[in-house]
Amino acid sequence: MKFHTNNVLVMAIAFIVYYFIDWFFFHFFMPWKMIFIFQLILVCFVYSEFGTIALRWFYDCLPVQTKEDSERLLPLLNEVQRNAEQKYENFNFDKTNLYIDNSSCVNAYAMGNDTIVITRGALLQLNDEQIKGLLAHELGHIFHGDTFLSIFLMLGNYIFLFIIGLFKLVKVFFQMVAETLEDDNLKPRFLNIFFGSLYVLTLLLISALLMINSRQNEYQADHFALNIGYGENIINILYYLSILQIGNKPTLPERVLNSHPNIYNRIASLENKQKIREYLNTAKYQKV
């Protein structure tokens, strides 16, 4: 797995943020070393096969089992893997496992270190060449380490929400004590405002980083598919998806928070890459 700089940066920031929140809430009864070890255990769990198994269960993904699915999908995956290995010899693509999501939408996604999931809707609506493009794109996510980052942020977010829930219990306790003693409740109010603001700011920070990084990862996965010979395939899929989205104009918040770039921006990026590659190949042959 090859981690791009943007993934490493986001992961480092997220690790620091989660560690700070855990330390802030738990330092009075847990030393900082124990909290740091707790975060490392989380990372190890995410990177292990157990993290991937947990996500497969969460999304209800099923392995390719039927004869029809196997005869169609496995040869396509094998072809994409062989082409990827020719371009990136130092990476083992053979360990990639293919699963099916019975959703009717046209989609595919990668998770963990070795899992690509394709929806039933994609199998029913796309031809084999388009499916190759999907597989190549998702293989790019695994190659770049995008899936590891997404699991880390997902699990970290759940832990953070648990901590916020714990804080709410503490808040209620403070309020009960203040009411019982008929004392000034400025302190509980201040704590409510402070921790509430901390929660909102942290959530916004992580969401913004994840959104920006996710868009960058989509471009990188597109370019990976192009590099291993499936540029036209992924462009064809994007045009098809743009047709499916006709009439579904997203609102401003949806556009801002969308984890994927605009489809036409992705198409333009791929087409520009293709033009540059064709120019360089032409120049090389003319020089020879």
C-alpha positions as CSV (number, residue, x, y, z in Angstrom):
1,M,0.0,0.0,0.0
2,K,1.3,3.4,-1.0
3,F,0.2,6.3,1.2
4,H,-0.1,9.6,-0.6
5,T,1.1,12.7,1.2
6,N,-2.5,14.1,1.5
7,N,-3.6,10.9,3.2
8,V,-0.7,10.9,5.7
9,L,-1.3,14.5,6.5
10,V,-5.1,14.1,7.2
11,M,-4.4,10.9,9.2
12,A,-1.8,12.7,11.3
13,I,-4.2,15.6,12.0
14,A,-7.1,13.3,12.8
15,F,-4.9,11.2,15.2
16,I,-3.8,14.4,17.0
17,V,-7.4,15.7,17.3
18,Y,-8.8,12.4,18.5
19,Y,-5.9,12.0,21.0
20,F,-6.4,15.6,22.3
21,I,-10.2,15.0,22.8
22,D,-9.6,11.6,24.6
23,W,-6.9,13.2,26.7
24,F,-9.1,16.2,27.6
25,F,-11.9,13.9,28.9
26,F,-9.9,11.1,30.4
27,H,-6.6,12.5,31.6
28,F,-7.9,12.9,35.2
29,F,-8.1,9.1,35.6
30,M,-6.0,7.7,32.7
31,P,-2.3,8.7,32.1
32,W,-1.4,10.2,28.7
33,K,0.6,7.1,27.9
34,M,-2.4,4.8,28.2
35,I,-4.5,7.2,26.0
36,F,-1.7,7.1,23.4
37,I,-1.6,3.3,23.5
38,F,-5.4,3.3,23.2
39,Q,-5.1,5.3,20.0
40,L,-2.3,3.0,18.6
41,I,-4.5,0.0,19.3
42,L,-7.3,1.6,17.3
43,V,-4.9,2.2,14.4
44,C,-3.7,-1.5,14.5
45,F,-7.3,-2.7,14.6
46,V,-8.2,-0.6,11.6
47,Y,-5.1,-1.8,9.6
48,S,-5.8,-5.4,10.5
49,E,-8.2,-7.7,8.7
50,F,-10.6,-7.3,11.6
51,G,-11.3,-3.7,10.7
52,T,-12.2,-4.8,7.1
53,I,-14.4,-7.6,8.3
54,A,-16.3,-5.2,10.6
55,L,-17.0,-2.9,7.7
56,R,-18.1,-5.8,5.4
57,W,-20.6,-6.8,8.1
58,F,-21.7,-3.2,8.7
59,Y,-22.4,-2.6,5.0
60,D,-23.8,-6.2,4.5
61,C,-21.4,-7.1,1.7
62,L,-21.6,-10.6,0.3
63,P,-18.7,-12.4,-1.5
64,V,-19.1,-13.4,-5.1
65,Q,-20.9,-16.7,-4.8
66,T,-23.2,-17.5,-7.8
67,K,-21.9,-19.1,-11.0
68,E,-23.2,-16.2,-13.1
69,D,-21.5,-13.5,-11.0
70,S,-18.3,-15.5,-10.7
71,E,-18.0,-16.2,-14.4
72,R,-18.6,-12.6,-15.3
73,L,-16.7,-10.7,-12.5
74,L,-13.7,-12.7,-11.6
75,P,-12.1,-12.7,-15.1
76,L,-12.7,-8.9,-15.3
77,L,-11.0,-8.4,-11.9
78,N,-8.1,-10.7,-12.9
79,E,-7.5,-8.7,-16.1
80,V,-7.4,-5.4,-14.2
81,Q,-5.1,-6.9,-11.6
82,R,-2.7,-8.1,-14.3
83,N,-2.5,-4.7,-16.0
84,A,-2.0,-3.0,-12.7
85,E,0.9,-5.4,-11.8
86,Q,2.6,-4.6,-15.1
87,K,2.6,-0.9,-14.2
88,Y,3.3,-1.3,-10.5
89,E,5.4,-4.4,-10.1
90,N,6.2,-3.9,-6.4
91,F,2.5,-4.1,-5.3
92,N,0.6,-7.3,-4.8
93,F,-2.8,-6.9,-6.4
94,D,-3.7,-10.6,-6.2
95,K,-5.0,-10.4,-2.6
96,T,-7.9,-8.1,-3.6
97,N,-11.3,-9.6,-2.8
98,L,-14.5,-8.8,-4.6
99,Y,-17.8,-8.4,-2.8
100,I,-21.3,-7.5,-3.9
101,D,-23.7,-4.9,-2.4
102,N,-27.3,-5.6,-3.3
103,S,-28.1,-1.9,-3.6
104,S,-29.9,-0.9,-6.8
105,C,-27.7,2.3,-7.3
106,V,-24.8,2.3,-9.7
107,N,-21.7,2.4,-7.5
108,A,-18.6,0.7,-6.3
109,Y,-16.4,1.3,-3.3
110,A,-13.3,0.0,-1.7
111,M,-12.7,-0.8,2.0
112,G,-9.8,-2.0,4.1
113,N,-6.6,-3.3,2.6
114,D,-8.1,-5.8,0.1
115,T,-11.8,-5.4,-0.6
116,I,-13.7,-4.0,-3.6
117,V,-17.5,-3.8,-3.4
118,I,-19.6,-3.4,-6.5
119,T,-23.4,-2.8,-6.3
120,R,-26.0,-5.0,-7.9
121,G,-27.3,-2.0,-9.7
122,A,-23.9,-1.5,-11.4
123,L,-23.8,-5.2,-12.5
124,L,-27.3,-4.8,-14.1
125,Q,-26.7,-1.5,-15.8
126,L,-23.0,-1.5,-16.9
127,N,-21.3,-3.5,-19.5
128,D,-18.0,-5.3,-18.9
129,E,-15.8,-2.5,-20.1
130,Q,-17.4,-0.1,-17.8
131,I,-17.1,-2.5,-14.9
132,K,-13.4,-2.8,-15.6
133,G,-13.1,0.9,-15.3
134,L,-14.9,0.7,-11.9
135,L,-12.6,-2.0,-10.7
136,A,-9.5,-0.1,-11.8
137,H,-10.7,3.0,-10.0
138,E,-11.4,1.2,-6.8
139,L,-8.1,-0.7,-7.0
140,G,-6.5,2.8,-7.2
141,H,-8.1,3.7,-3.8
142,I,-6.6,0.5,-2.3
143,F,-3.2,1.2,-3.9
144,H,-3.0,4.8,-2.5
145,G,-4.2,3.8,1.0
146,D,-7.4,5.8,0.8
147,T,-9.5,3.0,2.3
148,F,-7.3,2.7,5.4
149,L,-7.7,6.4,6.0
150,S,-11.5,6.3,5.7
151,I,-11.8,3.4,8.2
152,F,-9.6,5.3,10.6
153,L,-11.7,8.4,10.4
154,M,-14.9,6.4,10.6
155,L,-13.9,4.5,13.7
156,G,-12.3,7.5,15.3
157,N,-15.5,9.5,14.7
158,Y,-17.6,6.8,16.5
159,I,-15.2,6.9,19.4
160,F,-15.4,10.7,19.5
161,L,-19.2,10.6,19.5
162,F,-19.0,8.1,22.4
163,I,-16.9,10.6,24.3
164,I,-19.4,13.4,23.6
165,G,-22.2,11.2,24.9
166,L,-20.1,10.6,28.1
167,F,-19.7,14.4,28.4
168,K,-23.5,14.9,28.2
169,L,-23.8,12.6,31.2
170,V,-21.3,14.7,33.1
171,K,-23.1,17.8,32.1
172,V,-26.4,16.5,33.5
173,F,-24.6,15.6,36.7
174,F,-23.3,19.2,37.1
175,Q,-26.8,20.5,36.5
176,M,-28.3,18.3,39.1
177,V,-25.7,19.3,41.6
178,A,-26.2,23.0,40.9
179,E,-30.0,22.7,41.3
180,T,-29.7,20.7,44.5
181,L,-27.3,23.1,46.2
182,E,-29.2,26.1,44.7
183,D,-25.9,27.5,43.8
184,D,-24.7,29.7,40.9
185,N,-24.9,27.6,37.7
186,L,-22.5,29.7,35.7
187,K,-19.9,27.0,35.8
188,P,-22.2,24.3,34.3
189,R,-23.4,26.8,31.7
190,F,-19.8,27.7,30.8
191,L,-18.9,24.0,30.5
192,N,-21.9,23.5,28.2
193,I,-20.9,26.3,25.9
194,F,-17.2,25.4,25.9
195,F,-17.6,21.7,25.2
196,G,-20.4,22.2,22.8
197,S,-18.2,24.6,20.8
198,L,-15.3,22.2,21.0
199,Y,-17.5,19.4,19.6
200,V,-18.8,21.5,16.7
201,L,-15.4,22.9,15.8
202,T,-13.8,19.5,15.9
203,L,-16.6,17.9,13.8
204,L,-16.3,20.7,11.3
205,L,-12.5,20.3,11.1
206,I,-12.6,16.6,10.6
207,S,-15.5,16.9,8.1
208,A,-13.7,19.6,6.1
209,L,-10.4,17.7,6.0
210,L,-12.2,14.5,5.0
211,M,-14.2,16.2,2.2
212,I,-11.1,17.9,0.7
213,N,-9.0,14.8,1.0
214,S,-11.7,12.6,-0.4
215,R,-12.0,14.8,-3.6
216,Q,-8.3,14.6,-4.1
217,N,-8.4,10.9,-3.7
218,E,-11.0,10.5,-6.4
219,Y,-8.8,12.3,-8.9
220,Q,-5.9,10.1,-7.9
221,A,-7.9,6.9,-8.3
222,D,-9.1,8.1,-11.7
223,H,-5.5,8.7,-12.8
224,F,-4.5,5.3,-11.5
225,A,-7.2,3.7,-13.8
226,L,-5.8,5.8,-16.7
227,N,-2.2,4.8,-15.9
228,I,-3.0,1.1,-16.1
229,G,-5.0,1.4,-19.4
230,Y,-8.6,2.1,-18.3
231,G,-8.9,5.8,-19.0
232,E,-11.6,5.5,-21.6
233,N,-13.5,3.0,-19.4
234,I,-13.7,5.4,-16.5
235,I,-14.5,8.4,-18.7
236,N,-17.4,6.3,-20.2
237,I,-18.7,5.5,-16.7
238,L,-18.6,9.2,-15.7
239,Y,-20.5,10.3,-18.7
240,Y,-23.1,7.6,-17.9
241,L,-23.3,8.7,-14.3
242,S,-23.8,12.3,-15.5
243,I,-26.8,11.2,-17.5
244,L,-28.3,9.5,-14.4
245,Q,-27.9,12.7,-12.4
246,I,-29.8,14.9,-14.9
247,G,-32.6,16.6,-13.1
248,N,-31.1,16.0,-9.7
249,K,-29.6,19.4,-9.0
250,P,-27.8,19.4,-5.6
251,T,-28.3,22.2,-3.2
252,L,-25.4,24.4,-2.1
253,P,-24.8,22.5,1.2
254,E,-24.8,19.2,-0.8
255,R,-22.3,20.6,-3.2
256,V,-20.0,21.9,-0.5
257,L,-20.2,18.7,1.6
258,N,-20.0,16.3,-1.4
259,S,-17.1,13.9,-1.0
260,H,-16.7,13.5,-4.8
261,P,-15.6,16.2,-7.2
262,N,-17.9,17.4,-9.9
263,I,-18.3,14.7,-12.6
264,Y,-17.4,17.0,-15.5
265,N,-14.3,18.2,-13.6
266,R,-13.2,14.6,-13.3
267,I,-13.8,14.0,-17.0
268,A,-11.9,17.1,-18.0
269,S,-9.0,16.1,-15.7
270,L,-8.8,12.6,-17.3
271,E,-9.1,14.0,-20.9
272,N,-6.3,16.5,-20.2
273,K,-4.1,13.7,-18.8
274,Q,-4.8,11.7,-22.0
275,K,-3.8,14.6,-24.2
276,I,-0.6,15.2,-22.3
277,R,0.3,11.5,-22.6
278,E,-0.5,11.4,-26.3
279,Y,1.6,14.5,-26.9
280,L,4.6,13.0,-25.0
281,N,4.3,9.7,-26.8
282,T,4.2,11.5,-30.2
283,A,7.2,13.6,-29.2
284,K,9.1,10.6,-28.1
285,Y,8.5,8.7,-31.4
286,Q,9.3,11.8,-33.5
287,K,12.6,12.2,-31.5
288,V,13.5,8.5,-32.2
